[in-house]
Amino acid sequence: MMFRLFSFFLLAAAAAPTATATGDIKAKSTLGRTILQHARSLEGQNEINMDFVTDYSLKFQGCHHVSQWNGDVDDEDDVRIKTKRLVRFRLCPTSSCQNDRSAGCTTKFGDYVVDLNTFVAAYLDNVAEEKEDMCYDTATECAQSCNNGDDEDCMTQCYADFGMSMCLEADDDENNDDAAIDVNDYAECAQYEFQNNGRRLEDGDVEYYMGPYCADQGGEIHLGIFTDDTCTTFLSNGEALFYTNMGYELPYSDTSIISNRCLTCSTQDEDGEYEMKELCQDVYQVSGKCETKMNVEYPNESACTYIEGIKIIREDGVIRTSSVKKSKAAAVCIGVFLTVAVLLAGYVYYLRTKLGRAKINLSAASQATLS
């Protein structure tokens, strides 16, 4: 590890002719930031110092699709061009992150892009943990008021008073073999077998898959049914088929799996010490980063160009890597061409008129000579 780090510094020094004669490299220079970013990733077996993230909150910004070649094709029926889905999120200072603002914050933030499946899985785990903690706290409070929890009617009313009836509903679902599907099982594209009265439906060789996808032009993430294992080709009547066979609506088919609220990245352990939530740790580690505007000592700017490019999204939800910009040179050329065309048209009209007059005068002169 030390040899790799030492080699990197030697290469960086050799590639830096602008360094001073004494070999000093400023930390805030481009070269200095590059070295520090690589050093931060090399130290501690590629671990990144993420302690500062606990002062931030995560805000979902949207998602988009990109089309790419499917390298896992096994037979002729497999999808050749698959859909890759990415999520963009922002880390805002917790003190300034606002739920009612789509951007979350406008200063001292970092922008990131990560695989949609990774983001959804981490988000759902975080929701489950938050729900478990809240249900535990509610159960403790209600037990004290309801004869140590022996009075069921009192407990039910107590949960309702706290707005936590969902905890009791979750207990009922765990005891019900026919409960609704667990969305966590489909955070990534996975095969889904339709059931009818507890029996698997026989539908020839047709296989169905379920997974998350970008909806509402990238503003939401819904759950859908597909006909391929990459969740690229939608099943046209997927929602209707699900309802017909299951007897209830497909979860998150019309509502977003992901909330737009600010999610704090810090939590307290049993000793009252603050630590980073797994949600932020999981998505930050593997994300592309643009921390130019972040108030940190050594910002990571490795993905700034890409993140800047994904601001341009088409109505079909598919991102184009090349943006369309106005060209001043093209505009000037078009203007000159139009001007020349107008002048040529005027000159042609002038010559035609002059030629017409010359013919008239020649004809008049001929008649006068004959007479």
VOPAGU-2260 file (C-alpha; in pm, 1 decimal, decimal comma):
REM VOPAGU-2260
SITE   aa  ch    i         X         Y         Z
SITE  MET   A    0       0,0       0,0       0,0
SITE  MET   A    1     277,6     242,1      93,8
SITE  PHE   A    2     460,2     156,3    -228,8
SITE  ARG   A    3     147,2     240,3    -432,6
SITE  LEU   A    4     107,9     570,8    -250,6
SITE  PHE   A    5     477,6     656,3    -291,2
SITE  SER   A    6     464,2     567,8    -662,4
SITE  PHE   A    7     166,4     794,5    -711,6
SITE  PHE   A    8     344,3    1087,9    -551,8
SITE  LEU   A    9     647,6    1030,9    -776,4
SITE  LEU   A   10     430,1    1023,6   -1087,9
SITE  ALA   A   11     240,5    1331,0    -978,9
SITE  ALA   A   12     563,0    1519,9    -913,6
SITE  ALA   A   13     705,9    1420,5   -1249,5
SITE  ALA   A   14     394,3    1540,8   -1426,9
SITE  ALA   A   15     398,0    1879,6   -1256,9
SITE  PRO   A   16     648,4    2110,9   -1430,2
SITE  THR   A   17     480,1    2411,2   -1267,4
SITE  ALA   A   18     584,1    2304,3    -917,1
SITE  THR   A   19     825,3    2531,0    -737,8
SITE  ALA   A   20    1195,9    2453,7    -723,0
SITE  THR   A   21    1167,9    2356,2    -356,7
SITE  GLY   A   22     906,3    2090,6    -441,2
SITE  ASP   A   23     627,1    2257,3    -241,9
SITE  ILE   A   24     276,7    2174,8    -367,5
SITE  LYS   A   25     -11,7    2381,3    -237,3
SITE  ALA   A   26    -303,4    2174,5    -103,8
SITE  LYS   A   27    -555,3    2403,9    -273,9
SITE  SER   A   28    -390,1    2374,7    -615,9
SITE  THR   A   29    -529,2    2142,1    -882,6
SITE  LEU   A   30    -235,5    1904,3    -840,0
SITE  GLY   A   31    -263,0    1920,2    -461,7
SITE  ARG   A   32    -632,4    1832,8    -465,3
SITE  THR   A   33    -571,3    1543,9    -703,9
SITE  ILE   A   34    -296,4    1400,4    -483,0
SITE  LEU   A   35    -505,4    1436,8    -168,7
SITE  GLN   A   36    -807,8    1274,7    -329,5
SITE  HIS   A   37    -601,1     974,1    -437,9
SITE  ALA   A   38    -421,4     958,7    -105,2
SITE  ARG   A   39    -755,3     963,0      77,7
SITE  SER   A   40    -874,9     666,2    -128,1
SITE  LEU   A   41    -549,0     470,2     -99,9
SITE  GLU   A   42    -508,4     504,5     275,3
SITE  GLY   A   43    -679,6     238,3     482,2
SITE  GLN   A   44    -747,9      -9,6     198,6
SITE  ASN   A   45    -941,8     232,4     -20,4
SITE  GLU   A   46   -1152,2     360,8     269,0
SITE  ILE   A   47   -1272,7     718,2     234,5
SITE  ASN   A   48   -1291,6     959,0     525,7
SITE  MET   A   49   -1664,8    1026,0     545,4
SITE  ASP   A   50   -1694,4    1165,0     897,9
SITE  PHE   A   51   -1811,7    1501,1     764,4
SITE  VAL   A   52   -2120,8    1339,7     608,0
SITE  THR   A   53   -2287,2    1316,8     952,5
SITE  ASP   A   54   -2338,7    1694,7     936,0
SITE  TYR   A   55   -2546,5    1660,5     619,2
SITE  SER   A   56   -2887,5    1539,1     509,4
SITE  LEU   A   57   -2963,3    1345,8     193,0
SITE  LYS   A   58   -3212,5    1485,3     -59,2
SITE  PHE   A   59   -3339,8    1287,1    -360,4
SITE  GLN   A   60   -3301,6    1497,4    -677,5
SITE  GLY   A   61   -3439,2    1265,4    -943,2
SITE  CYS   A   62   -3342,3     974,4   -1167,4
SITE  HIS   A   63   -3283,6     904,7   -1534,4
SITE  HIS   A   64   -3226,9     622,5   -1782,9
SITE  VAL   A   65   -2927,6     550,3   -2001,0
SITE  SER   A   66   -2913,8     282,4   -2268,0
SITE  GLN   A   67   -2610,6      53,0   -2276,8
SITE  TRP   A   68   -2496,3    -274,3   -2428,6
SITE  ASN   A   69   -2597,1    -585,0   -2233,8
SITE  GLY   A   70   -2279,4    -786,2   -2184,7
SITE  ASP   A   71   -2463,1   -1073,8   -2014,1
SITE  VAL   A   72   -2653,7   -1192,0   -2321,7
SITE  ASP   A   73   -2692,4   -1571,1   -2317,4
SITE  ASP   A   74   -2932,4   -1644,0   -2602,3
SITE  GLU   A   75   -3099,6   -1475,2   -2897,4
SITE  ASP   A   76   -3408,7   -1377,3   -2696,0
SITE  ASP   A   77   -3214,6   -1170,0   -2441,7
SITE  VAL   A   78   -3224,5    -791,1   -2458,0
SITE  ARG   A   79   -2919,7    -657,3   -2643,0
SITE  ILE   A   80   -2954,7    -293,6   -2535,3
SITE  LYS   A   81   -3053,9    -273,3   -2171,0
SITE  THR   A   82   -3171,3      18,2   -1960,9
SITE  LYS   A   83   -2939,5     142,6   -1688,0
SITE  ARG   A   84   -3103,5     361,3   -1425,5
SITE  LEU   A   85   -2921,5     619,3   -1215,4
SITE  VAL   A   86   -3025,4     838,0    -922,0
SITE  ARG   A   87   -2901,1    1185,8    -853,1
SITE  PHE   A   88   -2902,2    1301,3    -490,8
SITE  ARG   A   89   -2768,8    1595,3    -295,6
SITE  LEU   A   90   -2607,2    1626,6      46,4
SITE  CYS   A   91   -2723,1    1949,4     213,1
SITE  PRO   A   92   -2613,3    2085,9     551,0
SITE  THR   A   93   -2875,9    1950,3     790,3
SITE  SER   A   94   -2940,3    2297,3     928,4
SITE  SER   A   95   -3039,6    2434,2     586,0
SITE  CYS   A   96   -3201,8    2133,7     411,9
SITE  GLN   A   97   -3568,4    2206,4     331,4
SITE  ASN   A   98   -3830,1    1942,1     254,5
SITE  ASP   A   99   -4046,9    2174,9      45,2
SITE  ARG   A  100   -3764,9    2269,4    -192,2
SITE  SER   A  101   -3687,0    2026,9    -472,0
SITE  ALA   A  102   -3319,2    2123,4    -457,7
SITE  GLY   A  103   -3309,4    2090,8     -78,8
SITE  CYS   A  104   -3052,0    2369,3     -48,3
SITE  THR   A  105   -2864,6    2615,8    -267,2
SITE  THR   A  106   -2531,3    2659,7     -86,3
SITE  LYS   A  107   -2256,6    2439,8      59,7
SITE  PHE   A  108   -2391,9    2122,7     -99,7
SITE  GLY   A  109   -2253,0    1823,4    -286,2
SITE  ASP   A  110   -2416,3    1650,3    -582,8
SITE  TYR   A  111   -2387,9    1276,7    -645,4
SITE  VAL   A  112   -2500,2    1008,2    -889,1
SITE  VAL   A  113   -2542,2     639,7    -803,6
SITE  ASP   A  114   -2700,9     322,7    -939,2
SITE  LEU   A  115   -3078,4     329,6    -884,2
SITE  ASN   A  116   -3095,9     -22,6    -741,6
SITE  THR   A  117   -2827,1      56,8    -485,2
SITE  PHE   A  118   -3008,2     374,8    -382,3
SITE  VAL   A  119   -3351,0     209,5    -354,6
SITE  ALA   A  120   -3216,9     -83,0    -151,4
SITE  ALA   A  121   -3035,9     148,0      93,1
SITE  TYR   A  122   -3340,0     376,6     116,0
SITE  LEU   A  123   -3582,0      91,2     191,1
SITE  ASP   A  124   -3346,7     -46,1     458,0
SITE  ASN   A  125   -3338,2     299,3     616,0
SITE  VAL   A  126   -3718,5     324,0     612,1
SITE  ALA   A  127   -3745,7     -18,4     777,6
SITE  GLU   A  128   -3495,9      79,5    1047,5
SITE  GLU   A  129   -3674,6     408,5    1117,4
SITE  LYS   A  130   -4009,0     229,6    1136,8
SITE  GLU   A  131   -3870,1     -35,0    1370,6
SITE  ASP   A  132   -3726,3     230,7    1603,5
SITE  MET   A  133   -4048,6     432,2    1607,1
SITE  CYS   A  134   -4262,7     122,8    1668,3
SITE  TYR   A  135   -4035,8      17,8    1954,0
SITE  ASP   A  136   -4057,3     360,9    2117,4
SITE  THR   A  137   -4436,4     365,8    2071,8
SITE  ALA   A  138   -4473,7      16,5    2218,3
SITE  THR   A  139   -4269,1     119,7    2522,2
SITE  GLU   A  140   -4480,4     432,2    2580,1
SITE  CYS   A  141   -4812,9     254,4    2531,3
SITE  ALA   A  142   -4716,4     -39,3    2752,1
SITE  GLN   A  143   -4667,5     198,0    3043,3
SITE  SER   A  144   -5019,6     334,0    2995,8
SITE  CYS   A  145   -5196,8       6,4    2917,3
SITE  ASN   A  146   -5120,2    -234,3    3201,3
SITE  ASN   A  147   -4785,4    -341,0    3060,2
SITE  GLY   A  148   -4945,5    -403,2    2721,5
SITE  ASP   A  149   -5204,6    -654,2    2841,8
SITE  ASP   A  150   -5501,1    -429,6    2755,7
SITE  GLU   A  151   -5534,0    -478,1    2377,5
SITE  ASP   A  152   -5805,5    -214,1    2329,4
SITE  CYS   A  153   -5598,6      39,1    2517,9
SITE  MET   A  154   -5289,0     -47,7    2314,2
SITE  THR   A  155   -5479,0     -10,6    1986,8
SITE  GLN   A  156   -5608,4     331,1    2088,9
SITE  CYS   A  157   -5266,3     434,8    2214,4
SITE  TYR   A  158   -5101,9     344,9    1883,9
SITE  ALA   A  159   -5373,1     540,8    1702,3
SITE  ASP   A  160   -5317,6     844,4    1924,9
SITE  PHE   A  161   -4948,6     842,2    1835,1
SITE  GLY   A  162   -5034,2     796,8    1465,7
SITE  MET   A  163   -4852,0     463,1    1465,6
SITE  SER   A  164   -5130,0     218,7    1379,4
SITE  MET   A  165   -4903,1      98,7    1098,4
SITE  CYS   A  166   -4703,7     -91,5    1361,6
SITE  LEU   A  167   -5004,1    -308,8    1442,0
SITE  GLU   A  168   -5077,8    -353,0    1071,2
SITE  ALA   A  169   -4720,4    -471,7    1019,1
SITE  ASP   A  170   -4769,1    -734,1    1291,9
SITE  ASP   A  171   -5085,1    -855,6    1117,3
SITE  ASP   A  172   -4900,0    -880,2     784,7
SITE  GLU   A  173   -4626,6   -1093,6     941,7
SITE  ASN   A  174   -4892,1   -1337,8    1061,1
SITE  ASN   A  175   -5068,2   -1344,7     722,7
SITE  ASP   A  176   -4924,4   -1584,6     463,6
SITE  ASP   A  177   -5110,4   -1398,7     187,3
SITE  ALA   A  178   -4972,1   -1058,3     281,7
SITE  ALA   A  179   -4871,7    -804,9      17,6
SITE  ILE   A  180   -4536,2    -844,3    -152,2
SITE  ASP   A  181   -4224,8    -719,4      22,5
SITE  VAL   A  182   -4092,9    -431,9    -187,9
SITE  ASN   A  183   -3744,3    -489,4     -45,1
SITE  ASP   A  184   -3728,2    -811,6    -246,1
SITE  TYR   A  185   -3757,9    -609,1    -566,4
SITE  ALA   A  186   -3520,4    -321,5    -496,6
SITE  GLU   A  187   -3331,6    -483,2    -784,9
SITE  CYS   A  188   -3482,6    -647,3   -1090,3
SITE  ALA   A  189   -3596,4    -994,9    -981,9
SITE  GLN   A  190   -3819,5   -1266,5   -1120,7
SITE  TYR   A  191   -4179,6   -1257,3   -1001,8
SITE  GLU   A  192   -4417,3   -1552,8   -1005,2
SITE  PHE   A  193   -4784,4   -1468,5   -1006,5
SITE  GLN   A  194   -4991,7   -1654,5    -749,9
SITE  ASN   A  195   -5365,0   -1725,3    -749,1
SITE  ASN   A  196   -5521,0   -1865,5    -432,8
SITE  GLY   A  197   -5177,3   -1971,0    -315,2
SITE  ARG   A  198   -5092,5   -2161,1    -633,6
SITE  ARG   A  199   -4841,2   -2068,5    -901,6
SITE  LEU   A  200   -4995,5   -1972,1   -1232,6
SITE  GLU   A  201   -4899,8   -2186,6   -1530,0
SITE  ASP   A  202   -4837,3   -1958,2   -1827,2
SITE  GLY   A  203   -4620,7   -2158,5   -2062,5
SITE  ASP   A  204   -4261,2   -2039,4   -2077,1
SITE  VAL   A  205   -4345,4   -1675,9   -1996,7
SITE  GLU   A  206   -4132,8   -1525,0   -1720,8
SITE  TYR   A  207   -4209,7   -1198,8   -1547,9
SITE  TYR   A  208   -3979,1    -965,8   -1360,5
SITE  MET   A  209   -4039,2    -684,2   -1115,1
SITE  GLY   A  210   -3819,2    -388,8   -1030,8
SITE  PRO   A  211   -3797,8     -12,6    -980,0
SITE  TYR   A  212   -3786,1     236,4   -1265,9
SITE  CYS   A  213   -3786,1     613,2   -1323,2
SITE  ALA   A  214   -4133,2     763,2   -1363,2
SITE  ASP   A  215   -4291,7    1106,5   -1393,4
SITE  GLN   A  216   -4003,0    1225,3   -1614,2
SITE  GLY   A  217   -3749,2    1126,6   -1351,5
SITE  GLY   A  218   -3922,0    1288,5   -1054,7
SITE  GLU   A  219   -4037,5     960,8    -897,1
SITE  ILE   A  220   -3940,0     594,2    -873,0
SITE  HIS   A  221   -4218,3     340,2    -928,3
SITE  LEU   A  222   -4240,7     -37,3    -922,1
SITE  GLY   A  223   -4315,6    -208,1   -1254,5
SITE  ILE   A  224   -4347,1    -546,7   -1420,6
SITE  PHE   A  225   -4119,5    -642,1   -1710,7
SITE  THR   A  226   -4062,0    -931,4   -1949,5
SITE  ASP   A  227   -3681,6    -952,1   -1928,0
SITE  ASP   A  228   -3425,3   -1000,8   -1652,4
SITE  THR   A  229   -3280,1    -651,5   -1696,7
SITE  CYS   A  230   -3619,6    -485,1   -1640,7
SITE  THR   A  231   -3592,6    -302,1   -1971,8
SITE  THR   A  232   -3906,4    -416,7   -2158,8
SITE  PHE   A  233   -4230,4    -321,7   -1983,2
SITE  LEU   A  234   -4521,2    -565,3   -1971,1
SITE  SER   A  235   -4794,6    -360,4   -2139,1
SITE  ASN   A  236   -5075,8    -485,9   -1915,7
SITE  GLY   A  237   -4859,4    -550,7   -1611,3
SITE  GLU   A  238   -5065,4    -359,3   -1356,0
SITE  ALA   A  239   -5394,3    -506,8   -1477,0
SITE  LEU   A  240   -5250,6    -858,1   -1478,6
SITE  PHE   A  241   -5118,6    -812,3   -1126,0
SITE  TYR   A  242   -5455,8    -692,7    -998,1
SITE  THR   A  243   -5644,7    -972,7   -1174,2
SITE  ASN   A  244   -5427,7   -1242,9   -1020,9
SITE  MET   A  245   -5344,9   -1093,3    -683,2
SITE  GLY   A  246   -5664,4    -906,3    -599,8
SITE  TYR   A  247   -5491,0    -580,5    -500,3
SITE  GLU   A  248   -5306,4    -298,7    -674,3
SITE  LEU   A  249   -4938,4    -330,4    -755,2
SITE  PRO   A  250   -4756,7    -141,1    -476,0
SITE  TYR   A  251   -4592,5     184,5    -582,1
SITE  SER   A  252   -4733,0     164,0    -934,3
SITE  ASP   A  253   -4876,6     516,6    -901,1
SITE  THR   A  254   -4681,4     654,5    -604,7
SITE  SER   A  255   -4308,8     696,7    -554,8
SITE  ILE   A  256   -4102,9     453,2    -351,6
SITE  ILE   A  257   -3868,6     738,2    -261,2
SITE  SER   A  258   -3968,8    1034,0     -47,5
SITE  ASN   A  259   -3856,8    1389,2    -128,7
SITE  ARG   A  260   -3798,0    1476,5     236,3
SITE  CYS   A  261   -3454,5    1550,1     378,8
SITE  LEU   A  262   -3301,0    1242,3     540,6
SITE  THR   A  263   -3045,6    1317,4     810,5
SITE  CYS   A  264   -2723,1    1121,6     780,6
SITE  SER   A  265   -2656,7    1104,6    1155,7
SITE  THR   A  266   -2805,5     887,7    1427,5
SITE  GLN   A  267   -2735,1     829,4    1793,7
SITE  ASP   A  268   -2611,1     499,4    1929,0
SITE  GLU   A  269   -2695,5     353,7    2269,8
SITE  ASP   A  270   -2426,5     567,0    2434,2
SITE  GLY   A  271   -2563,5     888,2    2285,1
SITE  GLU   A  272   -2276,4     920,9    2037,9
SITE  TYR   A  273   -2353,0    1037,3    1685,7
SITE  GLU   A  274   -2267,7     805,1    1399,9
SITE  MET   A  275   -2339,1     789,0    1028,9
SITE  LYS   A  276   -2651,4     616,4     903,1
SITE  GLU   A  277   -2594,9     318,2     677,6
SITE  LEU   A  278   -2808,6     483,1     409,4
SITE  CYS   A  279   -2563,4     768,2     359,2
SITE  GLN   A  280   -2260,1     544,9     401,2
SITE  ASP   A  281   -2379,4     290,7     143,5
SITE  VAL   A  282   -2468,4     541,0    -129,0
SITE  TYR   A  283   -2181,4     783,8     -66,9
SITE  GLN   A  284   -1908,5     521,0     -95,2
SITE  VAL   A  285   -2007,8     404,8    -444,7
SITE  SER   A  286   -2139,8     731,6    -588,7
SITE  GLY   A  287   -1992,6     964,3    -847,1
SITE  LYS   A  288   -1916,7    1288,2    -666,8
SITE  CYS   A  289   -1919,5    1660,6    -736,6
SITE  GLU   A  290   -1830,1    1847,8    -418,3
SITE  THR   A  291   -1719,2    2175,7    -575,1
SITE  LYS   A  292   -1968,2    2379,6    -371,6
SITE  MET   A  293   -1930,0    2176,3     -56,0
SITE  ASN   A  294   -1772,5    2330,8     250,0
SITE  VAL   A  295   -1510,6    2058,0     297,9
SITE  GLU   A  296   -1131,7    2075,1     294,2
SITE  TYR   A  297   -1064,7    1838,0       4,7
SITE  PRO   A  298   -1372,3    1816,1    -221,7
SITE  ASN   A  299   -1402,8    1526,7    -466,4
SITE  GLU   A  300   -1485,6    1656,9    -815,3
SITE  SER   A  301   -1442,3    1338,0   -1017,1
SITE  ALA   A  302   -1800,3    1327,8   -1153,3
SITE  CYS   A  303   -1877,1    1697,7   -1195,8
SITE  THR   A  304   -1873,2    1686,7   -1576,7
SITE  TYR   A  305   -2115,2    1395,3   -1592,3
SITE  ILE   A  306   -2349,9    1535,0   -1327,2
SITE  GLU   A  307   -2358,7    1868,6   -1506,7
SITE  GLY   A  308   -2455,5    1688,5   -1826,4
SITE  ILE   A  309   -2751,3    1498,6   -1679,6
SITE  LYS   A  310   -2939,9    1820,5   -1616,5
SITE  ILE   A  311   -3067,6    1791,3   -1974,3
SITE  ILE   A  312   -3340,7    1526,7   -1978,2
SITE  ARG   A  313   -3592,6    1457,4   -2253,5
SITE  GLU   A  314   -3963,3    1393,2   -2202,4
SITE  ASP   A  315   -3918,5    1018,4   -2255,9
SITE  GLY   A  316   -3698,9    1005,0   -1944,9
SITE  VAL   A  317   -3392,1     890,4   -2139,5
SITE  ILE   A  318   -3079,7    1096,1   -2091,5
SITE  ARG   A  319   -2874,9    1204,7   -2392,2
SITE  THR   A  320   -2504,8    1231,7   -2320,9
SITE  SER   A  321   -2457,3    1509,6   -2576,3
SITE  SER   A  322   -2638,0    1833,1   -2507,7
SITE  VAL   A  323   -2777,3    2055,2   -2779,4
SITE  LYS   A  324   -2627,8    2405,1   -2768,5
SITE  LYS   A  325   -2663,7    2708,0   -2991,6
SITE  SER   A  326   -2366,8    2769,4   -3219,1
SITE  LYS   A  327   -2273,3    3132,6   -3279,5
SITE  ALA   A  328   -2068,3    3036,3   -3586,8
SITE  ALA   A  329   -2364,3    2850,5   -3736,1
SITE  ALA   A  330   -2595,2    3142,2   -3661,3
SITE  VAL   A  331   -2355,6    3385,3   -3834,4
SITE  CYS   A  332   -2325,0    3157,2   -4138,2
SITE  ILE   A  333   -2700,9    3123,7   -4165,5
SITE  GLY   A  334   -2740,4    3501,1   -4141,0
SITE  VAL   A  335   -2480,2    3563,3   -4412,1
SITE  PHE   A  336   -2638,2    3299,6   -4636,4
SITE  LEU   A  337   -2983,8    3451,6   -4600,0
SITE  THR   A  338   -2846,7    3802,4   -4670,1
SITE  VAL   A  339   -2664,1    3685,3   -4983,0
SITE  ALA   A  340   -2972,9    3495,1   -5098,6
SITE  VAL   A  341   -3191,1    3807,5   -5060,6
SITE  LEU   A  342   -2936,1    4021,5   -5247,1
SITE  LEU   A  343   -2908,1    3768,7   -5530,2
SITE  ALA   A  344   -3286,1    3747,7   -5556,8
SITE  GLY   A  345   -3303,2    4127,8   -5578,5
SITE  TYR   A  346   -3029,2    4139,3   -5840,9
SITE  VAL   A  347   -3202,0    3870,6   -6050,2
SITE  TYR   A  348   -3527,0    4065,9   -6031,0
SITE  TYR   A  349   -3342,7    4380,9   -6137,4
SITE  LEU   A  350   -3181,9    4207,3   -6439,1
SITE  ARG   A  351   -3512,2    4050,7   -6539,9
SITE  THR   A  352   -3689,3    4386,9   -6525,6
SITE  LYS   A  353   -3412,0    4558,0   -6719,9
SITE  LEU   A  354   -3414,0    4285,7   -6985,5
SITE  GLY   A  355   -3790,6    4314,5   -7016,5
SITE  ARG   A  356   -3765,9    4690,0   -7073,9
SITE  ALA   A  357   -3489,5    4635,8   -7333,0
SITE  LYS   A  358   -3715,5    4400,6   -7529,1
SITE  ILE   A  359   -3999,3    4651,5   -7525,0
SITE  ASN   A  360   -3772,3    4932,6   -7650,9
SITE  LEU   A  361   -3628,6    4706,8   -7925,0
SITE  SER   A  362   -3977,5    4606,7   -8037,2
SITE  ALA   A  363   -4090,7    4971,6   -8053,1
SITE  ALA   A  364   -3783,0    5067,8   -8254,6
SITE  SER   A  365   -3845,6    4786,0   -8504,0
SITE  GLN   A  366   -4204,9    4895,2   -8559,0
SITE  ALA   A  367   -4096,5    5254,8   -8614,5
SITE  THR   A  368   -3843,0    5148,6   -8876,1
SITE  LEU   A  369   -4099,4    4941,6   -9067,3
SITE  SER   A  370   -4346,5    5223,4   -9073,4
